[in-house]
Amino acid sequence: MTTLTTEGLSYGPGDGRHLVDGVDLTVGPGETVGVVGPNGSGKTTLLRCVYGTLRPTHGRALLDGADLHTMGAKARARRLATVPQDGQAVFELTVHEVVAMGRSPHKRFWEADTAADAELVRAALERVGIAEFAARPFPSLSGGERQRTLVARALVQQPDLVVLDEPTNHLDIRYQLEVLSLVRELGTSNLIALHDLNLAAYYCDRIYVLQGGRIAASGTPGDVLTPELLATVYGVKAEVSVHPTTGAPTVVYLPKAL
């Protein structure tokens, strides 16, 4: 079982600003932890520092005590899979080929895909609901279809930790629910940046709220998502109740006139 921790994680572009400033965060074994906050709060920058696109200017990101930024790219990819915010159509590959890329960290450069690899790809495409698109060019897909393709790629990577940046972007409601349910069922440790607070409340074990690159609050959804916090961090008036069926907090935003 895998634990992710960040210790004093900071990132700045070198002009004195910090887009992420001293973040201490933990994702325990099998946990799904959400990162929420208004636009510009540092969610994507934080995740990029975790999965290696950006190198922290201060602090560390540790996976079971090992510094992720001292690992080689291939070693890191064997343990950590990433679903970026927007699956831009930059791959001149079929959907099957994009998903099969998830097996690359487990192979030598010259090794061909096996029948077992092909079965993993087929099963992943089936699970995310796009098996019929396997032969289609990746650039021809809609935004939601590309996002599901990248989730399938993460599945076949068989990681210990999955980092997802707004994985429900471009998805209709059905696939928002199915993708987040699937992530919960993987048995991996999961770190997810989400825009929708109600999705975060339902699918996340714990939530970190970012404001100006710093942690404004952390805890269970019920502890964190309060009208007072939403007014302070988001500048909105809201009511928060407990859903009678799910037991999760439910946020209802109110017009300023009320």
Secondary structure, DSSP 8 states (H G I E B T S, - for coil): ---EEEEEEEE--SSS--SEEEEEEEE-TT-EEEEE-STTSSHHHHHHHHHTSS--SEEEEEETTEEGGGS-HHHHHHHEEEE-S---S---SBHHHHHHGGGGGGS-TT----HHHHHHHHHHHHHTT-GGGTTSBGGGS-HHHHHHHHHHHHHHH--SEEEEESTTTT--HHHHHHHHHHHHHT-SEEEEE-S-HHHHHHH-SEEEEEETTEEEEEE-HHHH--HHHIIIII--EEEEEE-TTT-SEEEEEE-TT-
